[in-house]
Amino acid sequence: MASSPLFNSFLPKPTTAAPSPPSTSLSFSAKYVPFTAITSSSDSSPTAESYSLDEIVYRSRTGGLLDVQHDMAALKQFDGQYWRSLFDSRVGKTTWPYGSGVWSKKEWVLPEISDDDIVSAFEGNTNLFWAERFGKVHLDVYDLWVKHCGISHTGSFKDLGMTVLVSQVNRLRKMKRPLVGVGCASTGDTSAALSAYCAAANIPSIVFLPANKISMAQLVQPIANGAFVLSIDTDFDGCMKLIRQVTSELPIYLANSLNSLRLEGQKTAAIEILQQFDWEVPDWVIVPGGNLGNIYAFYKGFNMCQELGLVDRIPRLVCAQAANANPLYLYYKSGWQEFQPVRASTTFASAIQIGDPVSIDRAVFALKNSNGIVEEATEEELMDAMALADSTGMFICPHTGVALTALTKLRKSGIIGPTDRTVVVSTAHGLKFTQSKIDYHSRQIKDMSCRLANPPVQVKSDFGAVMDVLKNYLDSRAS
Ligand SMILES: Cc1ncc(COP(=O)(O)O)c(C=O)c1O
């Protein structure tokens, strides 16, 4: 069991000198392999099918997922203490590109890219917030943390993956590969990140968005960043199908998380959590899931840290889904019998309104190998959880409300214990989803009691009237 957060903060830090970085990161390498080569770990022979990261390839020969495989033997030439000290020595620096939480782990991400090709907004290094009041008062958990991945350049964790993908595209274009732009289907956040990083590197970006299914704040981001925006009369799954057809016809690089490069950046959030706990491993990490790339990215980050000796175990992972878009939850509940895509219904957690997740196999692998759990949240549960968390000083997005609902349920059933160190991953900034909060607090949601609504009190511009209202309020707080 991890020690209490308070106790931790008073522990003396070991005074190890920062190691010098490996003489050149070119001694490390990575390549694409079929995802099945990762899952069949009993087979230690090198996979026959592999591709350079400089090739433009998204699927294996049989049409399956790909994964980025690092040369682990080369990384293992250095021990866990070496990597811990190296990563720690880079935090908070402005030295290019290590000021980024992603590129401070460059040797584990894209070891062969030149620093000059990297497109970065110094993403990552996000706040790991001790949710003391929310945990103690509302859940009887004493070691609860929220990893605010949404306090980032474009307001979501997507920046972590997009810096990697766009950097690689930048490199390919400099190598004169015929790429006219980068495209994605999006439930909002991917397009925001893609368009920002592409704009920074002067690369055209093309985004397919489901019409009327994303928030205004999300829609305005790619528009402002100069992307070519197609608002298509379908849902995310429909947009995904179209972008895959388009990118197989035109030299447009596919930026969806089908593309395993993105997950290399996203996995650094897991490494960062360990680093922020001085390399102590939390008991639980709860991640909201839609297309299901991120839950695998977390697994991959934790697993690499264990394999390379930075830590000796990994946390149990929980994937939290909206009940209105819950194909993974249903699959898990069936005892992993048979996967059935669903038609996702409207959810306030709009970025995870996905019925046919591309990374289903990745998610199942991550959950099975981390003794993981899948939970779900109804609309009322996720909105109440968001409102409750906000009332303790957070300002979270509805997806984080889904994750907090999963925590609440697992705490109630006793699966998560009161002193378990638990991290809830907050995937986007609450300011991107203000309309859902406005609807909730003005009780504008059909069939929802909005029991924690806190609407403003209308009062006349009159001292007596203001005093009456205030006295009532103070009396109600005192009782
Ligand atoms: C805010 C937010 N949370 C969660 C997710 C889910 O991530 P994944 O699709 O990798 O499961 C997304 C992805 O679109 C997102 O934008």
The ligand as a Gaussian input file, in Angstrom:
#p B3LYP/6-31G(d) Opt

LIG

0 1
 C      -12.121000      14.153000     -23.455000
 C      -11.943000      12.749000     -23.900000
 N      -12.009000      11.778000     -22.984000
 C      -11.844000      10.493000     -23.309000
 C      -11.637000      10.123000     -24.610000
 C      -11.488000       8.672000     -24.917000
 O      -10.232000       8.284000     -25.333000
 P      -10.116000       6.989000     -26.234000
 O      -10.905000       7.286000     -27.488000
 O       -8.676000       6.801000     -26.494000
 O      -10.741000       5.884000     -25.452000
 C      -11.583000      11.091000     -25.614000
 C      -11.360000      10.700000     -27.021000
 O      -11.900000      11.172000     -27.944000
 C      -11.715000      12.445000     -25.246000
 O      -11.647000      13.420000     -26.157000

